[in-house]
């Protein structure tokens, strides 16, 4: 299997955006670039994060 050298983006469908932001932003160092509502479940956020 080839080593992954670059991640274009990560998207996460979450119930508690603050908890997920703390992990992806503060622990992994990713930057939130967009927040939408999940089309399949409008009660859930869809967060788009990229490497800073």
mmCIF entry with sequence, helices, sheets and N, C-alpha, C, O atoms, coordinates in Angstrom:
data_MODEL
# 
_entry.id   MODEL 
# 
_entity.id                         1 
_entity.type                       polymer 
_entity.pdbx_number_of_molecules   1 
# 
_entity_poly.entity_id                      1 
_entity_poly.type                           'polypeptide(L)' 
_entity_poly.nstd_linkage                   no 
_entity_poly.nstd_monomer                   no 
_entity_poly.pdbx_seq_one_letter_code       
;(UNK)(UNK)(UNK)(UNK)(UNK)(UNK)(UNK)(UNK)(UNK)(UNK)(UNK)(UNK)(UNK)(UNK)(UNK)(UNK)
(UNK)(UNK)(UNK)(UNK)(UNK)(UNK)(UNK)(UNK)(UNK)(UNK)(UNK)(UNK)(UNK)(UNK)(UNK)(UNK)
(UNK)(UNK)(UNK)(UNK)(UNK)(UNK)(UNK)(UNK)(UNK)(UNK)(UNK)(UNK)(UNK)(UNK)(UNK)(UNK)
(UNK)(UNK)(UNK)(UNK)
;
_entity_poly.pdbx_seq_one_letter_code_can   XXXXXXXXXXXXXXXXXXXXXXXXXXXXXXXXXXXXXXXXXXXXXXXXXXXX 
_entity_poly.pdbx_strand_id                 A 
# 
loop_
_entity_poly_seq.entity_id 
_entity_poly_seq.num 
_entity_poly_seq.mon_id 
_entity_poly_seq.hetero 
1 1  UNK n 
1 2  UNK n 
1 3  UNK n 
1 4  UNK n 
1 5  UNK n 
1 6  UNK n 
1 7  UNK n 
1 8  UNK n 
1 9  UNK n 
1 10 UNK n 
1 11 UNK n 
1 12 UNK n 
1 13 UNK n 
1 14 UNK n 
1 15 UNK n 
1 16 UNK n 
1 17 UNK n 
1 18 UNK n 
1 19 UNK n 
1 20 UNK n 
1 21 UNK n 
1 22 UNK n 
1 23 UNK n 
1 24 UNK n 
1 25 UNK n 
1 26 UNK n 
1 27 UNK n 
1 28 UNK n 
1 29 UNK n 
1 30 UNK n 
1 31 UNK n 
1 32 UNK n 
1 33 UNK n 
1 34 UNK n 
1 35 UNK n 
1 36 UNK n 
1 37 UNK n 
1 38 UNK n 
1 39 UNK n 
1 40 UNK n 
1 41 UNK n 
1 42 UNK n 
1 43 UNK n 
1 44 UNK n 
1 45 UNK n 
1 46 UNK n 
1 47 UNK n 
1 48 UNK n 
1 49 UNK n 
1 50 UNK n 
1 51 UNK n 
1 52 UNK n 
# 
_struct_asym.id          A 
_struct_asym.entity_id   1 
# 
loop_
_struct_conf.conf_type_id 
_struct_conf.id 
_struct_conf.pdbx_PDB_helix_id 
_struct_conf.beg_label_comp_id 
_struct_conf.beg_label_asym_id 
_struct_conf.beg_label_seq_id 
_struct_conf.pdbx_beg_PDB_ins_code 
_struct_conf.end_label_comp_id 
_struct_conf.end_label_asym_id 
_struct_conf.end_label_seq_id 
_struct_conf.pdbx_end_PDB_ins_code 
_struct_conf.beg_auth_comp_id 
_struct_conf.beg_auth_asym_id 
_struct_conf.beg_auth_seq_id 
_struct_conf.end_auth_comp_id 
_struct_conf.end_auth_asym_id 
_struct_conf.end_auth_seq_id 
_struct_conf.pdbx_PDB_helix_class 
_struct_conf.details 
_struct_conf.pdbx_PDB_helix_length 
HELX_P HELX_P1 AA1 UNK A 17 ? UNK A 21 ? UNK A 17 UNK A 21 1 ? 5 
HELX_P HELX_P2 AA2 UNK A 22 ? UNK A 27 ? UNK A 22 UNK A 27 3 ? 6 
# 
_struct_conf_type.id          HELX_P 
_struct_conf_type.criteria    ? 
_struct_conf_type.reference   ? 
# 
_struct_sheet.id               AA1 
_struct_sheet.type             ? 
_struct_sheet.number_strands   3 
_struct_sheet.details          ? 
# 
loop_
_struct_sheet_order.sheet_id 
_struct_sheet_order.range_id_1 
_struct_sheet_order.range_id_2 
_struct_sheet_order.offset 
_struct_sheet_order.sense 
AA1 1 2 ? anti-parallel 
AA1 2 3 ? anti-parallel 
# 
loop_
_struct_sheet_range.sheet_id 
_struct_sheet_range.id 
_struct_sheet_range.beg_label_comp_id 
_struct_sheet_range.beg_label_asym_id 
_struct_sheet_range.beg_label_seq_id 
_struct_sheet_range.pdbx_beg_PDB_ins_code 
_struct_sheet_range.end_label_comp_id 
_struct_sheet_range.end_label_asym_id 
_struct_sheet_range.end_label_seq_id 
_struct_sheet_range.pdbx_end_PDB_ins_code 
_struct_sheet_range.beg_auth_comp_id 
_struct_sheet_range.beg_auth_asym_id 
_struct_sheet_range.beg_auth_seq_id 
_struct_sheet_range.end_auth_comp_id 
_struct_sheet_range.end_auth_asym_id 
_struct_sheet_range.end_auth_seq_id 
AA1 1 UNK A 10 ? UNK A 14 ? UNK A 10 UNK A 14 
AA1 2 UNK A 45 ? UNK A 51 ? UNK A 45 UNK A 51 
AA1 3 UNK A 30 ? UNK A 37 ? UNK A 30 UNK A 37 
# 
loop_
_atom_site.group_PDB 
_atom_site.id 
_atom_site.type_symbol 
_atom_site.label_atom_id 
_atom_site.label_alt_id 
_atom_site.label_comp_id 
_atom_site.label_asym_id 
_atom_site.label_entity_id 
_atom_site.label_seq_id 
_atom_site.pdbx_PDB_ins_code 
_atom_site.Cartn_x 
_atom_site.Cartn_y 
_atom_site.Cartn_z 
_atom_site.occupancy 
_atom_site.B_iso_or_equiv 
_atom_site.pdbx_formal_charge 
_atom_site.auth_seq_id 
_atom_site.auth_comp_id 
_atom_site.auth_asym_id 
_atom_site.auth_atom_id 
_atom_site.pdbx_PDB_model_num 
ATOM 1   N N  . UNK A 1 1  ? 0.846   -1.175 0.000  1.00 0.00 ? 1  UNK A N  1 
ATOM 2   C CA . UNK A 1 1  ? 0.000   0.000  0.000  1.00 0.00 ? 1  UNK A CA 1 
ATOM 3   C C  . UNK A 1 1  ? 0.894   1.243  0.000  1.00 0.00 ? 1  UNK A C  1 
ATOM 4   O O  . UNK A 1 1  ? 1.870   1.313  0.748  1.00 0.00 ? 1  UNK A O  1 
ATOM 5   N N  . UNK A 1 2  ? 0.559   2.207  -0.833 1.00 0.00 ? 2  UNK A N  1 
ATOM 6   C CA . UNK A 1 2  ? 1.348   3.431  -0.941 1.00 0.00 ? 2  UNK A CA 1 
ATOM 7   C C  . UNK A 1 2  ? 1.094   4.363  0.241  1.00 0.00 ? 2  UNK A C  1 
ATOM 8   O O  . UNK A 1 2  ? -0.041  4.514  0.693  1.00 0.00 ? 2  UNK A O  1 
ATOM 9   N N  . UNK A 1 3  ? 2.160   4.982  0.732  1.00 0.00 ? 3  UNK A N  1 
ATOM 10  C CA . UNK A 1 3  ? 2.058   5.925  1.838  1.00 0.00 ? 3  UNK A CA 1 
ATOM 11  C C  . UNK A 1 3  ? 1.277   7.168  1.403  1.00 0.00 ? 3  UNK A C  1 
ATOM 12  O O  . UNK A 1 3  ? 1.483   7.686  0.306  1.00 0.00 ? 3  UNK A O  1 
ATOM 13  N N  . UNK A 1 4  ? 0.382   7.638  2.269  1.00 0.00 ? 4  UNK A N  1 
ATOM 14  C CA . UNK A 1 4  ? -0.361  8.863  1.996  1.00 0.00 ? 4  UNK A CA 1 
ATOM 15  C C  . UNK A 1 4  ? 0.512   10.040 2.419  1.00 0.00 ? 4  UNK A C  1 
ATOM 16  O O  . UNK A 1 4  ? 0.903   10.143 3.581  1.00 0.00 ? 4  UNK A O  1 
ATOM 17  N N  . UNK A 1 5  ? 0.816   10.926 1.471  1.00 0.00 ? 5  UNK A N  1 
ATOM 18  C CA . UNK A 1 5  ? 1.693   12.056 1.757  1.00 0.00 ? 5  UNK A CA 1 
ATOM 19  C C  . UNK A 1 5  ? 0.927   13.355 1.934  1.00 0.00 ? 5  UNK A C  1 
ATOM 20  O O  . UNK A 1 5  ? 1.385   14.256 2.637  1.00 0.00 ? 5  UNK A O  1 
ATOM 21  N N  . UNK A 1 6  ? -0.231  13.458 1.304  1.00 0.00 ? 6  UNK A N  1 
ATOM 22  C CA . UNK A 1 6  ? -1.022  14.684 1.376  1.00 0.00 ? 6  UNK A CA 1 
ATOM 23  C C  . UNK A 1 6  ? -2.494  14.308 1.565  1.00 0.00 ? 6  UNK A C  1 
ATOM 24  O O  . UNK A 1 6  ? -3.008  13.409 0.898  1.00 0.00 ? 6  UNK A O  1 
ATOM 25  N N  . UNK A 1 7  ? -3.152  15.002 2.473  1.00 0.00 ? 7  UNK A N  1 
ATOM 26  C CA . UNK A 1 7  ? -4.594  14.851 2.645  1.00 0.00 ? 7  UNK A CA 1 
ATOM 27  C C  . UNK A 1 7  ? -5.228  16.125 2.114  1.00 0.00 ? 7  UNK A C  1 
ATOM 28  O O  . UNK A 1 7  ? -4.922  17.218 2.589  1.00 0.00 ? 7  UNK A O  1 
ATOM 29  N N  . UNK A 1 8  ? -6.103  15.992 1.139  1.00 0.00 ? 8  UNK A N  1 
ATOM 30  C CA . UNK A 1 8  ? -6.755  17.174 0.553  1.00 0.00 ? 8  UNK A CA 1 
ATOM 31  C C  . UNK A 1 8  ? -7.702  17.815 1.553  1.00 0.00 ? 8  UNK A C  1 
ATOM 32  O O  . UNK A 1 8  ? -7.619  19.017 1.807  1.00 0.00 ? 8  UNK A O  1 
ATOM 33  N N  . UNK A 1 9  ? -8.603  17.021 2.124  1.00 0.00 ? 9  UNK A N  1 
ATOM 34  C CA . UNK A 1 9  ? -9.503  17.530 3.148  1.00 0.00 ? 9  UNK A CA 1 
ATOM 35  C C  . UNK A 1 9  ? -10.123 16.368 3.908  1.00 0.00 ? 9  UNK A C  1 
ATOM 36  O O  . UNK A 1 9  ? -10.082 15.220 3.467  1.00 0.00 ? 9  UNK A O  1 
ATOM 37  N N  . UNK A 1 10 ? -10.687 16.686 5.040  1.00 0.00 ? 10 UNK A N  1 
ATOM 38  C CA . UNK A 1 10 ? -11.431 15.726 5.838  1.00 0.00 ? 10 UNK A CA 1 
ATOM 39  C C  . UNK A 1 10 ? -12.801 16.329 6.068  1.00 0.00 ? 10 UNK A C  1 
ATOM 40  O O  . UNK A 1 10 ? -12.915 17.503 6.418  1.00 0.00 ? 10 UNK A O  1 
ATOM 41  N N  . UNK A 1 11 ? -13.828 15.544 5.876  1.00 0.00 ? 11 UNK A N  1 
ATOM 42  C CA . UNK A 1 11 ? -15.164 16.022 6.227  1.00 0.00 ? 11 UNK A CA 1 
ATOM 43  C C  . UNK A 1 11 ? -15.724 15.090 7.292  1.00 0.00 ? 11 UNK A C  1 
ATOM 44  O O  . UNK A 1 11 ? -15.511 13.878 7.254  1.00 0.00 ? 11 UNK A O  1 
ATOM 45  N N  . UNK A 1 12 ? -16.435 15.672 8.230  1.00 0.00 ? 12 UNK A N  1 
ATOM 46  C CA . UNK A 1 12 ? -16.987 14.897 9.335  1.00 0.00 ? 12 UNK A CA 1 
ATOM 47  C C  . UNK A 1 12 ? -18.439 15.271 9.529  1.00 0.00 ? 12 UNK A C  1 
ATOM 48  O O  . UNK A 1 12 ? -18.783 16.452 9.576  1.00 0.00 ? 12 UNK A O  1 
ATOM 49  N N  . UNK A 1 13 ? -19.285 14.274 9.640  1.00 0.00 ? 13 UNK A N  1 
ATOM 50  C CA . UNK A 1 13 ? -20.692 14.497 9.950  1.00 0.00 ? 13 UNK A CA 1 
ATOM 51  C C  . UNK A 1 13 ? -20.824 14.248 11.448 1.00 0.00 ? 13 UNK A C  1 
ATOM 52  O O  . UNK A 1 13 ? -20.549 13.149 11.930 1.00 0.00 ? 13 UNK A O  1 
ATOM 53  N N  . UNK A 1 14 ? -21.249 15.280 12.182 1.00 0.00 ? 14 UNK A N  1 
ATOM 54  C CA . UNK A 1 14 ? -21.188 15.208 13.638 1.00 0.00 ? 14 UNK A CA 1 
ATOM 55  C C  . UNK A 1 14 ? -22.500 15.638 14.284 1.00 0.00 ? 14 UNK A C  1 
ATOM 56  O O  . UNK A 1 14 ? -23.314 16.332 13.675 1.00 0.00 ? 14 UNK A O  1 
ATOM 57  N N  . UNK A 1 15 ? -22.685 15.216 15.518 1.00 0.00 ? 15 UNK A N  1 
ATOM 58  C CA . UNK A 1 15 ? -23.826 15.641 16.291 1.00 0.00 ? 15 UNK A CA 1 
ATOM 59  C C  . UNK A 1 15 ? -23.490 16.808 17.201 1.00 0.00 ? 15 UNK A C  1 
ATOM 60  O O  . UNK A 1 15 ? -24.314 17.697 17.413 1.00 0.00 ? 15 UNK A O  1 
ATOM 61  N N  . UNK A 1 16 ? -22.273 16.803 17.741 1.00 0.00 ? 16 UNK A N  1 
ATOM 62  C CA . UNK A 1 16 ? -21.814 17.873 18.630 1.00 0.00 ? 16 UNK A CA 1 
ATOM 63  C C  . UNK A 1 16 ? -20.625 18.564 17.966 1.00 0.00 ? 16 UNK A C  1 
ATOM 64  O O  . UNK A 1 16 ? -19.489 18.118 18.128 1.00 0.00 ? 16 UNK A O  1 
ATOM 65  N N  . UNK A 1 17 ? -20.862 19.636 17.229 1.00 0.00 ? 17 UNK A N  1 
ATOM 66  C CA . UNK A 1 17 ? -19.780 20.276 16.483 1.00 0.00 ? 17 UNK A CA 1 
ATOM 67  C C  . UNK A 1 17 ? -18.657 20.805 17.366 1.00 0.00 ? 17 UNK A C  1 
ATOM 68  O O  . UNK A 1 17 ? -17.497 20.786 16.954 1.00 0.00 ? 17 UNK A O  1 
ATOM 69  N N  . UNK A 1 18 ? -18.972 21.275 18.562 1.00 0.00 ? 18 UNK A N  1 
ATOM 70  C CA . UNK A 1 18 ? -17.929 21.808 19.436 1.00 0.00 ? 18 UNK A CA 1 
ATOM 71  C C  . UNK A 1 18 ? -16.942 20.726 19.879 1.00 0.00 ? 18 UNK A C  1 
ATOM 72  O O  . UNK A 1 18 ? -15.732 20.953 19.904 1.00 0.00 ? 18 UNK A O  1 
ATOM 73  N N  . UNK A 1 19 ? -17.461 19.564 20.223 1.00 0.00 ? 19 UNK A N  1 
ATOM 74  C CA . UNK A 1 19 ? -16.597 18.451 20.628 1.00 0.00 ? 19 UNK A CA 1 
ATOM 75  C C  . UNK A 1 19 ? -15.707 18.017 19.462 1.00 0.00 ? 19 UNK A C  1 
ATOM 76  O O  . UNK A 1 19 ? -14.517 17.766 19.649 1.00 0.00 ? 19 UNK A O  1 
ATOM 77  N N  . UNK A 1 20 ? -16.267 17.929 18.291 1.00 0.00 ? 20 UNK A N  1 
ATOM 78  C CA . UNK A 1 20 ? -15.502 17.522 17.120 1.00 0.00 ? 20 UNK A CA 1 
ATOM 79  C C  . UNK A 1 20 ? -14.502 18.595 16.701 1.00 0.00 ? 20 UNK A C  1 
ATOM 80  O O  . UNK A 1 20 ? -13.379 18.276 16.309 1.00 0.00 ? 20 UNK A O  1 
ATOM 81  N N  . UNK A 1 21 ? -14.898 19.858 16.781 1.00 0.00 ? 21 UNK A N  1 
ATOM 82  C CA . UNK A 1 21 ? -13.956 20.929 16.461 1.00 0.00 ? 21 UNK A CA 1 
ATOM 83  C C  . UNK A 1 21 ? -12.761 20.917 17.400 1.00 0.00 ? 21 UNK A C  1 
ATOM 84  O O  . UNK A 1 21 ? -11.625 21.107 16.964 1.00 0.00 ? 21 UNK A O  1 
ATOM 85  N N  . UNK A 1 22 ? -13.005 20.697 18.679 1.00 0.00 ? 22 UNK A N  1 
ATOM 86  C CA . UNK A 1 22 ? -11.893 20.635 19.639 1.00 0.00 ? 22 UNK A CA 1 
ATOM 87  C C  . UNK A 1 22 ? -10.899 19.557 19.230 1.00 0.00 ? 22 UNK A C  1 
ATOM 88  O O  . UNK A 1 22 ? -9.689  19.771 19.306 1.00 0.00 ? 22 UNK A O  1 
ATOM 89  N N  . UNK A 1 23 ? -11.396 18.399 18.796 1.00 0.00 ? 23 UNK A N  1 
ATOM 90  C CA . UNK A 1 23 ? -10.499 17.319 18.402 1.00 0.00 ? 23 UNK A CA 1 
ATOM 91  C C  . UNK A 1 23 ? -9.782  17.639 17.092 1.00 0.00 ? 23 UNK A C  1 
ATOM 92  O O  . UNK A 1 23 ? -8.553  17.628 17.037 1.00 0.00 ? 23 UNK A O  1 
ATOM 93  N N  . UNK A 1 24 ? -10.546 17.924 16.041 1.00 0.00 ? 24 UNK A N  1 
ATOM 94  C CA . UNK A 1 24 ? -9.937  18.130 14.722 1.00 0.00 ? 24 UNK A CA 1 
ATOM 95  C C  . UNK A 1 24 ? -9.080  19.395 14.667 1.00 0.00 ? 24 UNK A C  1 
ATOM 96  O O  . UNK A 1 24 ? -8.026  19.399 14.031 1.00 0.00 ? 24 UNK A O  1 
ATOM 97  N N  . UNK A 1 25 ? -9.516  20.450 15.317 1.00 0.00 ? 25 UNK A N  1 
ATOM 98  C CA . UNK A 1 25 ? -8.779  21.713 15.278 1.00 0.00 ? 25 UNK A CA 1 
ATOM 99  C C  . UNK A 1 25 ? -7.647  21.721 16.302 1.00 0.00 ? 25 UNK A C  1 
ATOM 100 O O  . UNK A 1 25 ? -6.496  21.984 15.951 1.00 0.00 ? 25 UNK A O  1 
ATOM 101 N N  . UNK A 1 26 ? -7.963  21.438 17.552 1.00 0.00 ? 26 UNK A N  1 
ATOM 102 C CA . UNK A 1 26 ? -6.989  21.597 18.629 1.00 0.00 ? 26 UNK A CA 1 
ATOM 103 C C  . UNK A 1 26 ? -6.008  20.433 18.739 1.00 0.00 ? 26 UNK A C  1 
ATOM 104 O O  . UNK A 1 26 ? -4.837  20.638 19.058 1.00 0.00 ? 26 UNK A O  1 
ATOM 105 N N  . UNK A 1 27 ? -6.477  19.214 18.478 1.00 0.00 ? 27 UNK A N  1 
ATOM 106 C CA . UNK A 1 27 ? -5.596  18.048 18.590 1.00 0.00 ? 27 UNK A CA 1 
ATOM 107 C C  . UNK A 1 27 ? -4.873  17.769 17.274 1.00 0.00 ? 27 UNK A C  1 
ATOM 108 O O  . UNK A 1 27 ? -3.654  17.602 17.259 1.00 0.00 ? 27 UNK A O  1 
ATOM 109 N N  . UNK A 1 28 ? -5.617  17.719 16.174 1.00 0.00 ? 28 UNK A N  1 
ATOM 110 C CA . UNK A 1 28 ? -5.010  17.390 14.883 1.00 0.00 ? 28 UNK A CA 1 
ATOM 111 C C  . UNK A 1 28 ? -4.472  18.605 14.144 1.00 0.00 ? 28 UNK A C  1 
ATOM 112 O O  . UNK A 1 28 ? -3.715  18.462 13.184 1.00 0.00 ? 28 UNK A O  1 
ATOM 113 N N  . UNK A 1 29 ? -4.855  19.801 14.582 1.00 0.00 ? 29 UNK A N  1 
ATOM 114 C CA . UNK A 1 29 ? -4.334  21.015 13.958 1.00 0.00 ? 29 UNK A CA 1 
ATOM 115 C C  . UNK A 1 29 ? -4.970  21.358 12.617 1.00 0.00 ? 29 UNK A C  1 
ATOM 116 O O  . UNK A 1 29 ? -4.360  22.053 11.804 1.00 0.00 ? 29 UNK A O  1 
ATOM 117 N N  . UNK A 1 30 ? -6.183  20.880 12.379 1.00 0.00 ? 30 UNK A N  1 
ATOM 118 C CA . UNK A 1 30 ? -6.864  21.191 11.133 1.00 0.00 ? 30 UNK A CA 1 
ATOM 119 C C  . UNK A 1 30 ? -7.626  22.497 11.258 1.00 0.00 ? 30 UNK A C  1 
ATOM 120 O O  . UNK A 1 30 ? -7.891  22.966 12.365 1.00 0.00 ? 30 UNK A O  1 
ATOM 121 N N  . UNK A 1 31 ? -7.975  23.082 10.127 1.00 0.00 ? 31 UNK A N  1 
ATOM 122 C CA . UNK A 1 31 ? -8.683  24.365 10.094 1.00 0.00 ? 31 UNK A CA 1 
ATOM 123 C C  . UNK A 1 31 ? -10.068 24.141 9.506  1.00 0.00 ? 31 UNK A C  1 
ATOM 124 O O  . UNK A 1 31 ? -10.204 23.518 8.453  1.00 0.00 ? 31 UNK A O  1 
ATOM 125 N N  . UNK A 1 32 ? -11.092 24.643 10.177 1.00 0.00 ? 32 UNK A N  1 
ATOM 126 C CA . UNK A 1 32 ? -12.465 24.570 9.690  1.00 0.00 ? 32 UNK A CA 1 
ATOM 127 C C  . UNK A 1 32 ? -12.637 25.566 8.552  1.00 0.00 ? 32 UNK A C  1 
ATOM 128 O O  . UNK A 1 32 ? -12.376 26.757 8.723  1.00 0.00 ? 32 UNK A O  1 
ATOM 129 N N  . UNK A 1 33 ? -13.076 25.085 7.389  1.00 0.00 ? 33 UNK A N  1 
ATOM 130 C CA . UNK A 1 33 ? -13.260 25.990 6.258  1.00 0.00 ? 33 UNK A CA 1 
ATOM 131 C C  . UNK A 1 33 ? -14.722 26.153 5.859  1.00 0.00 ? 33 UNK A C  1 
ATOM 132 O O  . UNK A 1 33 ? -15.081 27.107 5.169  1.00 0.00 ? 33 UNK A O  1 
ATOM 133 N N  . UNK A 1 34 ? -15.565 25.217 6.295  1.00 0.00 ? 34 UNK A N  1 
ATOM 134 C CA . UNK A 1 34 ? -16.967 25.308 5.911  1.00 0.00 ? 34 UNK A CA 1 
ATOM 135 C C  . UNK A 1 34 ? -17.806 24.473 6.869  1.00 0.00 ? 34 UNK A C  1 
ATOM 136 O O  . UNK A 1 34 ? -17.386 23.404 7.310  1.00 0.00 ? 34 UNK A O  1 
ATOM 137 N N  . UNK A 1 35 ? -18.991 24.972 7.183  1.00 0.00 ? 35 UNK A N  1 
ATOM 138 C CA . UNK A 1 35 ? -19.944 24.234 8.014  1.00 0.00 ? 35 UNK A CA 1 
ATOM 139 C C  . UNK A 1 35 ? -21.295 24.305 7.335  1.00 0.00 ? 35 UNK A C  1 
ATOM 140 O O  . UNK A 1 35 ? -21.820 25.392 7.090  1.00 0.00 ? 35 UNK A O  1 
ATOM 141 N N  . UNK A 1 36 ? -21.855 23.153 7.031  1.00 0.00 ? 36 UNK A N  1 
ATOM 142 C CA . UNK A 1 36 ? -23.180 23.098 6.426  1.00 0.00 ? 36 UNK A CA 1 
ATOM 143 C C  . UNK A 1 36 ? -24.028 22.119 7.218  1.00 0.00 ? 36 UNK A C  1 
ATOM 144 O O  . UNK A 1 36 ? -23.572 21.536 8.202  1.00 0.00 ? 36 UNK A O  1 
ATOM 145 N N  . UNK A 1 37 ? -25.253 21.948 6.782  1.00 0.00 ? 37 UNK A N  1 
ATOM 146 C CA . UNK A 1 37 ? -26.149 20.950 7.360  1.00 0.00 ? 37 UNK A CA 1 
ATOM 147 C C  . UNK A 1 37 ? -26.091 19.723 6.473  1.00 0.00 ? 37 UNK A C  1 
ATOM 148 O O  . UNK A 1 37 ? -26.064 19.837 5.248  1.00 0.00 ? 37 UNK A O  1 
ATOM 149 N N  . UNK A 1 38 ? -26.072 18.559 7.084  1.00 0.00 ? 38 UNK A N  1 
ATOM 150 C CA . UNK A 1 38 ? -26.061 17.306 6.338  1.00 0.00 ? 38 UNK A CA 1 
ATOM 151 C C  . UNK A 1 38 ? -27.373 17.181 5.565  1.00 0.00 ? 38 UNK A C  1 
ATOM 152 O O  . UNK A 1 38 ? -28.450 17.296 6.149  1.00 0.00 ? 38 UNK A O  1 
ATOM 153 N N  . UNK A 1 39 ? -27.288 16.948 4.265  1.00 0.00 ? 39 UNK A N  1 
ATOM 154 C CA . UNK A 1 39 ? -28.494 16.864 3.434  1.00 0.00 ? 39 UNK A CA 1 
ATOM 155 C C  . UNK A 1 39 ? -29.367 15.662 3.792  1.00 0.00 ? 39 UNK A C  1 
ATOM 156 O O  . UNK A 1 39 ? -30.590 15.730 3.672  1.00 0.00 ? 39 UNK A O  1 
ATOM 157 N N  . UNK A 1 40 ? -28.751 14.562 4.232  1.00 0.00 ? 40 UNK A N  1 
ATOM 158 C CA . UNK A 1 40 ? -29.508 13.362 4.593  1.00 0.00 ? 40 UNK A CA 1 
ATOM 159 C C  . UNK A 1 40 ? -30.178 13.488 5.956  1.00 0.00 ? 40 UNK A C  1 
ATOM 160 O O  . UNK A 1 40 ? -31.221 12.882 6.200  1.00 0.00 ? 40 UNK A O  1 
ATOM 161 N N  . UNK A 1 41 ? -29.576 14.278 6.843  1.00 0.00 ? 41 UNK A N  1 
ATOM 162 C CA . UNK A 1 41 ? -30.113 14.470 8.189  1.00 0.00 ? 41 UNK A CA 1 
ATOM 163 C C  . UNK A 1 41 ? -29.898 15.926 8.583  1.00 0.00 ? 41 UNK A C  1 
ATOM 164 O O  . UNK A 1 41 ? -28.849 16.260 9.135  1.00 0.00 ? 41 UNK A O  1 
ATOM 165 N N  . UNK A 1 42 ? -30.869 16.806 8.310  1.00 0.00 ? 42 UNK A N  1 
ATOM 166 C CA . UNK A 1 42 ? -30.707 18.242 8.548  1.00 0.00 ? 42 UNK A CA 1 
ATOM 167 C C  . UNK A 1 42 ? -30.427 18.625 10.004 1.00 0.00 ? 42 UNK A C  1 
ATOM 168 O O  . UNK A 1 42 ? -30.067 19.770 10.278 1.00 0.00 ? 42 UNK A O  1 
ATOM 169 N N  . UNK A 1 43 ? -30.583 17.702 10.921 1.00 0.00 ? 43 UNK A N  1 
ATOM 170 C CA . UNK A 1 43 ? -30.288 17.976 12.318 1.00 0.00 ? 43 UNK A CA 1 
ATOM 171 C C  . UNK A 1 43 ? -28.822 17.768 12.667 1.00 0.00 ? 43 UNK A C  1 
ATOM 172 O O  . UNK A 1 43 ? -28.427 17.926 13.823 1.00 0.00 ? 43 UNK A O  1 
ATOM 173 N N  . UNK A 1 44 ? -28.010 17.411 11.667 1.00 0.00 ? 44 UNK A N  1 
ATOM 174 C CA . UNK A 1 44 ? -26.600 17.100 11.890 1.00 0.00 ? 44 UNK A CA 1 
ATOM 175 C C  . UNK A 1 44 ? -25.738 18.034 11.049 1.00 0.00 ? 44 UNK A C  1 
ATOM 176 O O  . UNK A 1 44 ? -26.052 18.297 9.888  1.00 0.00 ? 44 UNK A O  1 
ATOM 177 N N  . UNK A 1 45 ? -24.661 18.531 11.631 1.00 0.00 ? 45 UNK A N  1 
ATOM 178 C CA . UNK A 1 45 ? -23.736 19.397 10.910 1.00 0.00 ? 45 UNK A CA 1 
ATOM 179 C C  . UNK A 1 45 ? -22.806 18.591 10.008 1.00 0.00 ? 45 UNK A C  1 
ATOM 180 O O  . UNK A 1 45 ? -22.522 17.422 10.271 1.00 0.00 ? 45 UNK A O  1 
ATOM 181 N N  . UNK A 1 46 ? -22.346 19.226 8.957  1.00 0.00 ? 46 UNK A N  1 
ATOM 182 C CA . UNK A 1 46 ? -21.313 18.666 8.086  1.00 0.00 ? 46 UNK A CA 1 
ATOM 183 C C  . UNK A 1 46 ? -20.167 19.668 8.094  1.00 0.00 ? 46 UNK A C  1 
ATOM 184 O O  . UNK A 1 46 ? -20.293 20.779 7.580  1.00 0.00 ? 46 UNK A O  1 
ATOM 185 N N  . UNK A 1 47 ? -19.042 19.257 8.687  1.00 0.00 ? 47 UNK A N  1 
ATOM 186 C CA . UNK A 1 47 ? -17.899 20.144 8.847  1.00 0.00 ? 47 UNK A CA 1 
ATOM 187 C C  . UNK A 1 47 ? -16.824 19.790 7.828  1.00 0.00 ? 47 UNK A C  1 
ATOM 188 O O  . UNK A 1 47 ? -16.538 18.614 7.602  1.00 0.00 ? 47 UNK A O  1 
ATOM 189 N N  . UNK A 1 48 ? -16.229 20.810 7.213  1.00 0.00 ? 48 UNK A N  1 
ATOM 190 C CA . UNK A 1 48 ? -15.134 20.619 6.265  1.00 0.00 ? 48 UNK A CA 1 
ATOM 191 C C  . UNK A 1 48 ? -13.879 21.187 6.893  1.00 0.00 ? 48 UNK A C  1 
ATOM 192 O O  . UNK A 1 48 ? -13.840 22.358 7.269  1.00 0.00 ? 48 UNK A O  1 
ATOM 193 N N  . UNK A 1 49 ? -12.850 20.355 7.007  1.00 0.00 ? 49 UNK A N  1 
ATOM 194 C CA . UNK A 1 49 ? -11.608 20.780 7.644  1.00 0.00 ? 49 UNK A CA 1 
ATOM 195 C C  . UNK A 1 49 ? -10.438 20.497 6.712  1.00 0.00 ? 49 UNK A C  1 
ATOM 196 O O  . UNK A 1 49 ? -10.459 19.532 5.948  1.00 0.00 ? 49 UNK A O  1 
ATOM 197 N N  . UNK A 1 50 ? -9.418  21.346 6.783  1.00 0.00 ? 50 UNK A N  1 
ATOM 198 C CA . UNK A 1 50 ? -8.211  21.162 5.972  1.00 0.00 ? 50 UNK A CA 1 
ATOM 199 C C  . UNK A 1 50 ? -6.989  21.328 6.858  1.00 0.00 ? 50 UNK A C  1 
ATOM 200 O O  . UNK A 1 50 ? -7.050  21.909 7.941  1.00 0.00 ? 50 UNK A O  1 
ATOM 201 N N  . UNK A 1 51 ? -5.888  20.803 6.367  1.00 0.00 ? 51 UNK A N  1 
ATOM 202 C CA . UNK A 1 51 ? -4.637  20.978 7.089  1.00 0.00 ? 51 UNK A CA 1 
ATOM 203 C C  . UNK A 1 51 ? -4.227  22.438 6.996  1.00 0.00 ? 51 UNK A C  1 
ATOM 204 O O  . UNK A 1 51 ? -4.247  23.023 5.913  1.00 0.00 ? 51 UNK A O  1 
ATOM 205 N N  . UNK A 1 52 ? -3.854  23.030 8.128  1.00 0.00 ? 52 UNK A N  1 
ATOM 206 C CA . UNK A 1 52 ? -3.467  24.442 8.154  1.00 0.00 ? 52 UNK A CA 1 
ATOM 207 C C  . UNK A 1 52 ? -2.164  24.679 7.442  1.00 0.00 ? 52 UNK A C  1 
ATOM 208 O O  . UNK A 1 52 ? -1.696  25.816 7.373  1.00 0.00 ? 52 UNK A O  1 
# 
